[in-house]
Amino acid sequence: MQITNISEAKASLSHLIKMVQKTNEPVIIGKAGVPVAILSAFHENTQPRQLGGSWEGKVKISGDFDETNREIADDFYNSIVFPDKT
């Protein structure tokens, strides 16, 4: 694993990126001799995304979920949110 300081990393960033891609070895970037960052290769996740979550199969949605409750709709539209246009 290579260690470099910030000024060297700035001056040779494209070279460091090529090296990381080629060797798959990360580069530690330090400031005043203290490690502050790691430059490493990016590996794209090629596995298909899995849908669902921890609640899958545990929650049932009511058949009337999308039906509008007339009383609630009337209260909403006749509130101060939608004042009369008089």
C-alpha positions as CSV (number, residue, x, y, z in Angstrom):
1,M,0.0,0.0,0.0
2,Q,1.4,3.3,-1.1
3,I,1.4,6.4,1.2
4,T,1.6,9.9,-0.2
5,N,1.1,13.4,1.1
6,I,-1.6,15.8,-0.1
7,S,0.7,18.0,-2.2
8,E,2.1,14.9,-4.0
9,A,-1.4,13.5,-4.5
10,K,-2.6,16.8,-6.0
11,A,0.4,16.9,-8.4
12,S,0.0,13.3,-9.6
13,L,-3.7,12.5,-9.1
14,S,-4.3,11.1,-12.6
15,H,-1.2,8.8,-12.2
16,L,-2.4,7.7,-8.7
17,I,-5.9,6.9,-10.1
18,K,-4.4,4.8,-13.0
19,M,-2.2,3.0,-10.5
20,V,-5.1,2.2,-8.2
21,Q,-7.2,0.9,-11.1
22,K,-4.4,-1.2,-12.4
23,T,-3.1,-2.7,-9.1
24,N,-6.4,-2.6,-7.1
25,E,-4.2,-1.4,-4.2
26,P,-5.5,1.7,-2.3
27,V,-3.3,4.7,-1.7
28,I,-3.2,6.4,1.7
29,I,-3.1,10.2,1.6
30,G,-1.6,11.9,4.6
31,K,-1.3,15.4,6.0
32,A,1.7,16.2,8.2
33,G,2.4,12.5,8.5
34,V,-1.1,11.6,9.6
35,P,-3.4,9.5,7.3
36,V,-6.5,11.5,6.3
37,A,-7.9,9.8,3.2
38,I,-7.8,6.6,1.1
39,L,-7.9,6.6,-2.6
40,S,-9.3,3.2,-3.8
41,A,-10.8,1.7,-6.9
42,F,-14.5,1.8,-7.4
43,H,-16.2,-1.5,-8.0
44,E,-19.7,-1.3,-9.5
45,N,-22.3,-3.7,-8.0
46,T,-23.4,-5.8,-10.9
47,Q,-25.9,-7.9,-9.0
48,P,-29.5,-7.2,-9.7
49,R,-31.3,-5.0,-7.2
50,Q,-33.6,-6.9,-4.8
51,L,-36.9,-5.4,-4.1
52,G,-38.8,-5.7,-0.9
53,G,-37.8,-5.1,2.6
54,S,-38.2,-6.2,6.2
55,W,-42.0,-5.5,6.1
56,E,-42.6,-7.6,2.9
57,G,-45.3,-10.1,3.5
58,K,-46.2,-8.7,6.9
59,V,-48.4,-5.8,5.9
60,K,-51.8,-6.0,4.2
61,I,-53.3,-3.0,2.4
62,S,-57.1,-2.6,2.8
63,G,-59.1,-3.0,-0.4
64,D,-60.6,0.4,0.1
65,F,-57.3,2.2,0.7
66,D,-57.7,4.5,-2.3
67,E,-61.3,5.4,-1.8
68,T,-62.0,8.9,-0.8
69,N,-63.9,9.5,2.5
70,R,-66.4,12.2,1.6
71,E,-66.7,13.6,5.1
72,I,-63.0,14.1,5.4
73,A,-62.7,15.6,1.9
74,D,-65.6,18.0,2.7
75,D,-63.9,19.1,5.9
76,F,-60.6,19.7,4.1
77,Y,-62.0,21.7,1.2
78,N,-64.3,23.7,3.4
79,S,-61.5,24.7,5.8
80,I,-59.3,27.8,5.9
81,V,-56.9,26.1,3.5
82,F,-59.4,26.8,0.7
83,P,-61.4,29.9,1.8
84,D,-64.5,30.9,0.0
85,K,-63.8,33.2,-3.0
86,T,-66.4,35.9,-2.2
